[in-house]
Amino acid sequence: MVPPAAVEFPHPIREICHLKSAIPWGCPVKRYVLMCFASGLAGAAVAIAVSGRNPDPAALAQPAAPVDGYRRPARPGNPQLPNRTVVSAPPVAPITVSDIDALRRLPGDGEFAADERVNIAVYEKVNRSVVNITTRSVRPDAFMMMQVPAEGAGSGSVLDREGRILTNHHVIDGAREIQVTLFNGQTFAANLVGQDPPNDIAVLKIDAPPEMLSPVELDDSSQLRVGQKVFAFGNPFGLERTLTLGIISSLNRTLPSRSGRMMKSIIQIDAALNRGNSGGPLINSRGRLIGMNTAIASPSRTGENTGVGFAIPVNSIKRVVPQLMEHGRVIRPDIGIARIYETEHGLLIASVSKGGPAELAGLKGFRLVRQQYRRGPFVYEETRLDRSEADLIVAIDGQKVQTADQMLDVIEQKKPGDDVVVTVIREGRELQVSVRLGVGE
């Protein structure tokens, strides 16, 4: 018998048949190899038997200890998994086809996620209310020394079945011809009903069949919150009825209008706005109008989206539009002050309108003083401004005012014919002057 130490293995990988012929049964090496082989066969048989059994629900209900503090929530809607917390170590297991199907089988129709169905529902409700506005005008050409045609584009919303359209004033400002295209591609000539440049709001009118018009539903912008989801509709670059999504980034912004006045309570959004979006509706998740897209913040003059857009709140629209429909303009109260200077202490009256409310109430502005003086044989006359008697306005109806916008905000909350109490400083003394407001131009 050859001793085990003298056995030579010509190759590290040796089949079992060679071991059987080369090594006697009583050899320890041979017994070790056969025992490992038998153990592997037994383990495979046990695994096959266990895999054919259903898991014990009671055993599955017992949570294991967390591993590294990581806890993965159970996946709802999968009938193969009970509602329990599954504990495992990171990383998270990849999403399988069954997981995606479970997400799609949320309550509702169609193979869409919940947020996708909201987006689709809002678009289907509002897109017929969005119109495309094109304008034609003329502009001076300094090089050619003549006027050349110019075209513009914007967006708008259908207000009622009588054909009234809401848009920005700057969209139609200076236009000689205005065309409105509805959702079905029908185009109608539009007439200007009224415009309010200080608030950048205008109302148009088209003669379209009522069945073609889908009025937008108005909401209340006083209930808006930062972080709320918004939907911006419009026609950027002429691409009709485009929808972009975003959130309200901030509230109560101020924005200068083309008239020089500051628009108040402006909504800041991050939904993409570009050229052609002006005048389009800003919609909430219920498909209601909460604002009108009006401007973007752009470091250049390209007019392309930078992620900062602005919209006029619907409450301002609801305050202005009825007057535009009735009068063609906003009837604002007038205090009769023609010019004022802003100072650190208040508003210094420079001049008052002749025969206006301020003059009738006794408010004073700068006084023109004419003086004559002689130089030799000649007599000269000089006119100068005397500011010593001008009134300094510090408050109106008890509200402090230091800027022209603050004064106009207080006045425009009133109506023509209302009385306001103006607090002024005159020659070092504080006086209360009652002024009955007139009708502004």
Buried (B, 14 or more C-beta within 10 A) or exposed (E): EEEEEEBEEEEEEEEEEEBEEBBEEEBEEBEEBBEEEEEEEEEEEEEEEEEEEEEEEEEEEEEEEEEEEEEEEEBEBBEEBEEEEBEBEEEEEEEEEEBEEBEBEEEEEEEBEEEEBBBEBBBEBBBBBBBBBBBEBEEEEEEEEEEEEBEBBBBBBBBEBBBBBBBBBBBBBEBEEBBBBBBEEEBBEBEBBBBBBBBBBBBBBBEBEEEBBBBBEBBEBEEBEEEBBBBBBBBBEEEBBBBBBBBBBEBEBEBEBEEEBBBBBBBBBBBBBBBBBBBBBBBBBEBBBBBBBBBBEBEEEEBBBBEBBBBBBBBBBBBBBEBBBEEEBBEBBBBBBBEBBBEEEBBBBBBBBEEBBBBBBBBBBBEEEEEEEEEEEEEEEEEEEEEEEBBBBBBBBEEEBBEBBBBBBBBBEBEBEEEBEBBBBBEEEEEEBEBBBBEBE
